């Protein structure tokens, strides 16, 4: 008489990840009960001509208007 063959079936354990919408935000964008529009502070510099500008390039010392005039003269 033949022995019966045993087949082992491995059950995969499925781990459900929590829904990110149900967790809430991972970062807090409130300070003193008010919403923070932009968490980092951007420095506003004043050019030689008196125009205000944001420093967008490395080694930038003039506003874009003054720097474009310098490049046009070259």
C-alpha positions as CSV (number, residue, x, y, z in Angstrom):
1,X,0.0,0.0,0.0
2,X,1.3,3.4,-0.9
3,X,1.7,6.1,1.6
4,X,-0.4,9.3,1.0
5,X,1.6,12.3,-0.2
6,X,1.5,15.3,2.2
7,X,1.4,18.6,0.5
8,X,2.3,21.6,2.7
9,X,0.7,24.8,1.6
10,X,2.3,27.9,3.1
11,X,-0.1,30.7,3.8
12,X,1.3,34.2,3.1
13,X,0.7,36.6,5.8
14,X,-0.7,39.8,4.4
15,X,0.2,42.9,6.4
16,X,-2.1,45.9,5.6
17,X,-0.5,49.3,5.6
18,X,-2.4,52.0,7.4
19,X,-4.1,54.4,5.1
20,X,-2.1,57.7,5.0
21,X,-5.3,59.7,4.9
22,X,-6.5,58.2,8.2
23,X,-3.1,58.8,9.9
24,X,-3.1,62.6,9.5
25,X,-0.2,64.8,8.4
26,X,3.3,63.6,9.2
27,X,4.5,67.2,9.7
28,X,2.9,69.9,11.6
29,X,2.5,73.2,9.6
30,X,1.0,75.1,12.5
31,X,2.7,77.4,14.9
32,X,0.9,79.2,17.7
33,X,-2.4,78.0,16.3
34,X,-1.8,79.6,12.9
35,X,-1.0,77.9,9.6
36,X,2.5,78.4,8.3
37,X,2.4,79.3,4.6
38,X,6.1,78.7,4.1
39,X,8.1,77.0,6.8
40,X,11.5,78.4,5.8
41,X,12.3,82.1,5.8
42,X,13.6,83.6,2.5
43,X,16.0,86.5,2.7
44,X,15.1,89.5,0.6
45,X,18.2,91.5,-0.4
46,X,18.5,95.1,-1.6
47,X,20.4,95.8,-4.8
48,X,22.7,98.8,-5.4
49,X,19.9,100.4,-7.5
50,X,17.5,100.1,-4.6
51,X,15.5,97.2,-6.1
52,X,14.7,94.2,-3.8
53,X,15.5,90.7,-5.0
54,X,15.6,87.1,-3.9
55,X,19.0,85.5,-4.2
56,X,18.4,82.7,-6.6
57,X,21.9,82.0,-7.9
58,X,25.2,81.3,-6.1
59,X,27.5,84.4,-5.9
60,X,24.6,86.7,-6.9
61,X,25.2,90.2,-5.7
62,X,22.8,92.2,-8.0
63,X,19.2,92.0,-8.9
64,X,18.4,90.3,-12.3
65,X,17.7,93.6,-13.9
66,X,21.1,95.1,-13.1
67,X,22.9,91.8,-13.9
68,X,21.1,91.6,-17.3
69,X,22.3,95.2,-18.1
70,X,25.9,94.2,-17.4
71,X,25.7,91.2,-19.7
72,X,24.1,93.3,-22.5
73,X,27.0,95.7,-22.4
74,X,29.6,93.0,-22.9
